[in-house]
């Protein structure tokens, strides 16, 4: 039997045999103070008694749990202890016994196993958590003692094996064992990592350093994940140091920045290589990835990006010296751009500012020497100059040379042109590339010549002889037809500036009160339609239209406005939107031109009218107005011209004569309107204005009848074609109906009233309105009868009452009895009877008297 178990049995037996004698001797003279003092012998003896009593009773299979608890309670009662106090003192004694047994087991690892320790724990009644904590303390203490000297590699393996066996004895799994060991070995491994990184960066022996580092990792029981994190921290520390050195040089020692950058770049590459080599030597597959450049990219943040631009410029200049930019140099620049997080736009700007001056110097040197263009191209290719930058610098040099010639020659002589062609070929530029530069210098010369040709021609239209001369000049200057046409447009705008000013002056003069853009005077000219029927601000409008005509004639003559031979469309090579940027002003100018065009209409001169129409259309397109706006403005003004003219005409005659119709058709044609529809719209407007232009209190039957007669003569359907409310039509109807009802004679009143209702479109309200009207008229007649009664005029009283009776036959007139007092009623009857005897005889009198009494009673 192992020694540990023998010791444990001996201890228990010793306690069982001796504790009674010890207790007797110790308790015989012990005081309460001695029993409570934890350092006294009496206290220790009682604790042992409690432990032995508990363990002996618990280990006896013949003793039930109730008996054990009873006996233990008796022992506690003797010393006045609670169950918790007794348990704590018993556990402390058991722990001391266990630790003595554990210490012996550690020295006899080959003879003791974990099951034996487990049996001892159970025999002593110790909890699993308590034992686990004691095992942790014991193992940690043993690791610190055994691994005191980690530099002694000869004993390190044996010590690690001992610790592994001890961990197995204590029931520790491998991860727990390694974690406790690693707490001791990690600082030593960190030193190995820093040394390996420093050695790899200095000697570039990456593979051997990686292998040794992994070997140390395994020897020191460092987990792969922890090992890689420590390696990453060491590598990033070195990269951060190199990065700080680089930033310091960028700020204070610009000349050394390139050296520091290359050191950083080399450190990044070596760090990445060491990392990848360590990963390869690991026995476990690694999920953790690390990229050196990403870390540099992460820490490369400075407030002033100009520092990075200067660094890129310095590196670019250093790499471009001598033989040019190699493949490795390009890769280095790409890496630098990525690390500095410079966008392509910033790189392009730095390359342009750095290489541009060098390139211009090289271009100048080659152009002024006898070297071939291939040598210049080789220089450009070697330094990887972007094509756009080379093109820009070459064209700038070419332009400088052309400018130098322009100081001596307005038009380049043939030999100088040959020199420019030679330079263009040397610079490897195409004729298309240099054409804009040649035209830039040729443009002012050509424009001046065009202006001179316009000034010497009538109305500014260049004659054929000058046209031929300008064509020869264009060829000599090397200008394309399109560029020459643009130069002509520029010259035309300058030439037309006085004309534009005159148009604006005439427009402003005609618009003094700010309303001439829309105002059209409807006064009829003394000369009639043949001399222009619209007197619209007269001379100013005439002047405006005249200048517009001159402007359009100039552009047509110089073919700046031309028509297509295949389609009925116009091409405008010039416009004045840049000269007149205000859209409202341009619309106002066109409106004024249209008003002047309408004023100038000659009904018997279609050719002149058509010419004015085309002229104002061209003017609108030159002002940048779309066809939709042109049509809308013409239609609006034409409509108002026709309406105002018709208002004036209809005031004297309802039916326009031939001369009027001819003028209306001419205006409609110029405005793009339908003449019959425009005329009919004017008729409706005239009728409506007559109805609404007169206050209702001034309406009478004759004026309303006149309106009805005019509408009928014009063929206007009152209810169907006039926009009049039902109230307005009813009022018109009542005015005429009153006259019909009150009229003397034997006319068919019912038929006449029905015709009026139909004409005014009030048939639906006819019956109700007629009753109201008849009631009002009957009351008015009664009022008239009463006045005449007071005046003693019996004849007028009889006539008024006779009219009341006649009205009652047209429509029911209720409530008349209340209108006449009873006293007057008898007098009325007597007067009316006399009136009827005189007018109708006895028989007629009786019938009317019955009817009158029926109305008034």
Secondary structure, DSSP 4 states (H G I P E B T S, - for coil): --HHHHHHHHHHHHHHHHHHHHHHHHHHS--HHHHH-TTSHHHHHHHHHHHHHHHHHHH-TTS-HHHHHHHHHHHHHHHT--HHHHHHHHHHHHHHHHHHHHHHHHTTTTT--HHHHHHHHHHHT--HHHHHHHHHHHHHHHHHHHTS-TT-HHHHHHHHHHHHHHHHHTT--HHHHHHHHHHHHHHHHHHHHHHHHHHHHHH--HHHHHHHHHHHHHHTT--HHHHHHHHHHHHHHHHHHHHHHHHHHHHH-GGGHHHHHHHHHHHHHHHHHHHHHHHHH-SS-------HHHHHHHH---S-HHHHHHHHHHHHHHHHSTT---HHHHHHHHHHHHHHT--HHHHHHHHHHHHHHHHHHHHHHHHTSS--HHHHHHHHHHTT--HHHHHHHHHHHHHHHHHHHHTT-SS--HHHHHHHHHHHHHTT--HHHHHHHHHHHHHHHHHHHHHHHHHTSGGGPPPHHHHHHHHHHHHHHT--HHHHHHHHHHHHHHHTHHHHHHHHHHHHHHTTTS-TTT----PPPTT-GGG-S--SSHHHHHHHHHHHHHHHHHHHHTTSEEE-SSSS-EEES---TTTS--HHHHHHHHHHHHHHHHHT--TT-HHHHHHHHHHHHHHHHHTT--HHHHHHHHHHHHHHHHHHHHHHHHTT-SS--HHHHHHHHHHHHHHT--HHHHHHHHHHHHHHHHHHSS-GGG--HHHHHHHHHHHHHHT--HHHHS---HHHHHHHHHHHHHHHHH--SS--HHHHHHHHHHHHT-STTHHHHHHHHHHHHHHHHHHHHHHHHHHT-HHHHHHHHHHHHHHHHHS-----GGGS-HHHHHHHHHHHHHHHHHHTHHHHHHHHHHHHHHHH-
